[in-house]
Amino acid sequence: MAKTLTGIVTSSKRDKTITVTVTSRETHPIYGKQYTVNRKYQAHDANNEAGEGDKVVITETRPISKTKSFTLTSVVEKARGSVELKQDEVEV
């Protein structure tokens, strides 16, 4: 059974490759406290269809390169827009 993960695309700058951040909550084995864990996976995007901020599903496959062993299965939700930071103009 192949592993499937759902995450958010954090980088789509490289050709046919996306970086997906998967966030999960885990419980500490001794103390029982819950905490969030962020893991990054490189995934193969053959058609360059996913963009930054998209929610995607990736599936484990044979190694495609040194870091890529996942492929893009589907884009669940497209990003609604980009967030741009304002730069204040300073007059001298």
C-alpha positions in Angstrom: 0.0 0.0 0.0 1.5 3.3 -1.1 1.6 6.2 1.5 -0.5 9.2 0.6 0.0 12.6 2.3 -1.9 15.9 2.1 0.0 19.2 2.5 0.5 22.7 1.2 3.0 23.6 -1.6 5.7 25.9 -0.2 7.8 26.1 -3.3 7.2 25.4 -7.0 10.2 27.3 -8.5 11.9 24.2 -9.9 10.9 22.5 -13.1 8.6 19.5 -12.5 9.3 19.6 -8.8 7.3 20.9 -5.9 8.1 21.2 -2.2 5.2 20.1 0.0 5.0 20.9 3.7 2.9 18.3 5.7 1.8 19.4 9.2 0.8 16.7 11.7 0.1 16.6 15.4 1.9 14.1 17.5 1.8 13.1 21.2 4.9 12.9 23.3 5.4 9.2 24.4 6.3 10.1 28.0 4.7 13.4 28.8 1.5 13.0 26.7 1.7 16.6 25.4 0.6 17.2 21.8 2.8 19.2 19.5 2.9 20.0 15.8 5.5 18.6 13.4 6.2 20.1 10.0 7.9 17.8 7.4 8.9 18.8 3.9 8.7 16.4 1.0 9.9 16.9 -2.6 7.3 15.7 -5.1 7.3 15.1 -8.9 4.9 17.4 -10.7 5.1 16.3 -14.4 2.8 19.1 -15.8 3.8 21.9 -13.4 0.1 22.2 -12.4 0.6 23.0 -8.7 1.5 26.5 -7.5 2.6 27.9 -4.2 -0.1 27.8 -1.5 -2.1 25.0 -3.2 -3.4 22.1 -1.0 -2.3 18.9 -2.7 -2.2 15.1 -2.3 1.1 13.3 -2.9 1.7 9.5 -3.2 4.8 7.6 -2.5 6.5 6.0 -5.5 9.9 4.6 -6.5 12.8 7.1 -6.1 12.8 9.6 -9.0 15.9 11.4 -7.9 18.1 11.7 -4.8 15.4 13.6 -2.9 12.2 12.9 -4.8 10.2 9.7 -4.0 6.7 11.2 -4.1 4.5 12.2 -7.1 1.6 14.7 -7.2 -1.7 12.9 -7.3 -4.2 15.7 -7.3 -4.6 19.4 -6.4 -7.4 19.6 -3.8 -7.6 23.3 -3.5 -6.0 26.2 -5.4 -4.5 29.1 -3.5 -6.9 32.0 -3.1 -4.3 34.7 -3.6 -0.8 35.8 -2.8 0.2 37.8 0.3 2.5 40.7 -0.5 4.2 42.7 2.2 4.0 46.5 2.0 7.2 48.4 1.9 7.1 51.8 3.6 8.6 54.6 1.5 10.8 56.9 3.6 11.4 60.5 2.6 14.7 62.2 3.3 
